[in-house]
Amino acid sequence: MLREWQRGEYTISTDIKRLDLTVVHQFLANSYWAAGLPLEVLQRSIDNSLVFGIYKGKEQIGFARVITDYSTFAYLSDVFVLEEFRGEGLGKWLIETILAYPELQGLRRWVLATKDAHELYRKFGFTELHDKYRFMEIVNPNVYKQTS
């Protein structure tokens, strides 16, 4: 379901057609968590996620996506606000909007991974894993690197 929220000159939208893939790809492919992300992988991830874009007019200035079953679990991923728009509370507004999204209410678990935004997410109730030994992972940090 497409939804939009307005705050002054800014809009948050779940409309996938409104995304500026160039902006999203440029940011994510240069981030610490998705370095080298191929455009086709980004497109596939967007096609299979609930996406939230932040816009100033028609210009995309932020993004987040949620990977979810809409029933029990959600993984918050790829959250960013372009540097020149930080400090205006847009990241907080984005997280508030996502967590209040009607189809994501009543989930048993939300998770995310961050290297440097713990304090932001704590404001919304996120904590470190209560029992880190219950969680397991497979990590392939070089998956996007080309082999020659």
Phi and psi in degrees as a GROMACS rama.xvg file:
@    title "Ramachandran Plot"
@    xaxis  label "Phi"
@    yaxis  label "Psi"
@TYPE xy
-80.623  132.874  LEU-2
-138.282  152.278  ARG-3
-139.163  147.072  GLU-4
-129.057  141.689  TRP-5
-119.154  138.881  GLN-6
-144.105  102.572  ARG-7
59.7659  -125.319  GLY-8
-88.8277  5.1217  GLU-9
-108.318  148.665  TYR-10
-133.065  140.674  THR-11
-109.715  133.413  ILE-12
-137.456  145.78  SER-13
-98.1972  10.6877  THR-14
-76.8135  108.389  ASP-15
-61.739  -30.1658  ILE-16
-70.11  -18.8186  LYS-17
-84.732  -15.5934  ARG-18
-61.4521  140.576  LEU-19
-98.6208  95.0071  ASP-20
-59.3303  -28.9963  LEU-21
-63.4498  -45.5427  THR-22
-65.0343  -48.0621  VAL-23
-63.0659  -47.0516  VAL-24
-63.8927  -44.5519  HIS-25
-59.1832  -43.2561  GLN-26
-67.1063  -52.7672  PHE-27
-66.1212  -41.0435  LEU-28
-65.3376  -15.5038  ALA-29
-110.069  7.58355  ASN-30
-84.9382  164.403  SER-31
-70.6355  -24.5341  TYR-32
-94.9029  -16.5846  TRP-33
-136.773  30.7972  ALA-34
-53.2389  129.913  ALA-35
80.3719  8.22326  GLY-36
-52.5728  119.427  LEU-37
-69.4929  146.253  PRO-38
-57.3513  -40.6366  LEU-39
-67.2848  -31.0126  GLU-40
-70.9082  -41.9975  VAL-41
-57.5911  -47.7002  LEU-42
-59.2272  -43.7369  GLN-43
-64.3652  -39.1968  ARG-44
-66.1905  -38.6164  SER-45
-67.0484  -42.7827  ILE-46
-60.9443  -23.9768  ASP-47
-112.592  22.6237  ASN-48
-136.459  164.623  SER-49
-89.3032  119.004  LEU-50
-109.676  150.161  VAL-51
-131.596  118.629  PHE-52
-107.073  144.759  GLY-53
-108.109  135.01  ILE-54
-131.856  144.114  TYR-55
-111.717  104.578  LYS-56
64.8926  -123.783  GLY-57
-96.8098  -5.74911  LYS-58
-81.655  124.196  GLU-59
-76.116  128.296  GLN-60
-126.158  -3.04461  ILE-61
-164.629  170.669  GLY-62
-164.393  153.143  PHE-63
-159.809  157.335  ALA-64
-139.002  153.309  ARG-65
-123.071  127.492  VAL-66
-100.504  118.457  ILE-67
-152.648  159.125  THR-68
-100.519  1.52619  ASP-69
62.5257  12.8888  TYR-70
-128.915  -45.8451  SER-71
-131.888  -21.6923  THR-72
-145.953  144.269  PHE-73
-146.054  138.656  ALA-74
-115.659  117.314  TYR-75
-86.9924  127.398  LEU-76
-142.961  158.007  SER-77
57.123  36.2855  ASP-78
-79.246  127.693  VAL-79
-156.866  153.721  PHE-80
-126.483  130.842  VAL-81
-54.8445  142.567  LEU-82
-52.3948  -41.2734  GLU-83
-69.6102  -8.42216  GLU-84
-112.752  6.06509  PHE-85
-76.5844  158.843  ARG-86
89.4254  3.40058  GLY-87
-108.396  6.61533  GLU-88
80.7986  11.5969  GLY-89
-69.4092  -37.0953  LEU-90
-63.5719  -42.6424  GLY-91
-63.5132  -43.2759  LYS-92
-61.7008  -40.9845  TRP-93
-61.0952  -47.497  LEU-94
-65.1859  -43.165  ILE-95
-56.4409  -44.8994  GLU-96
-63.5138  -45.4225  THR-97
-62.2727  -48.1982  ILE-98
-67.5791  -22.5961  LEU-99
-93.4714  -3.58502  ALA-100
-55.4803  124.187  TYR-101
-53.7915  -41.6315  PRO-102
-74.5488  -4.2827  GLU-103
-109.195  14.6248  LEU-104
-82.89  145.628  GLN-105
81.359  12.3118  GLY-106
-69.6954  146.202  LEU-107
-75.8851  -34.8025  ARG-108
-145.292  134.906  ARG-109
-114.824  139.112  TRP-110
-135.885  160.101  VAL-111
-158.202  166.758  LEU-112
-127.657  134.594  ALA-113
-148.333  148.083  THR-114
-98.1958  -27.2772  LYS-115
-141.23  7.85653  ASP-116
-121.252  30.5875  ALA-117
-56.5235  -43.207  HIS-118
-64.7122  -37.8281  GLU-119
-60.1616  -50.4957  LEU-120
-71.2078  -28.8215  TYR-121
-59.8527  -33.6894  ARG-122
-61.4698  -18.6634  LYS-123
-109.017  10.9611  PHE-124
97.4703  -1.76127  GLY-125
-72.0589  142.059  PHE-126
-134.32  168.83  THR-127
-62.8392  160.243  GLU-128
-57.3081  131.972  LEU-129
-69.6714  -37.4962  HIS-130
-135.89  85.2581  ASP-131
-60.7393  -17.9719  LYS-132
-78.7641  -9.41777  TYR-133
-83.2893  -21.0838  ARG-134
-98.0221  140.602  PHE-135
-133.343  161.889  MET-136
-151.618  159.359  GLU-137
-118.553  123.083  ILE-138
-118.787  129.653  VAL-139
-126.486  82.8821  ASN-140
-66.1637  -14.925  PRO-141
-103.662  13.7357  ASN-142
-59.7905  -30.5184  VAL-143
-91.5801  -5.88416  TYR-144
-76.8288  135.375  LYS-145
-74.1952  138.011  GLN-146
-102.469  136.07  THR-147
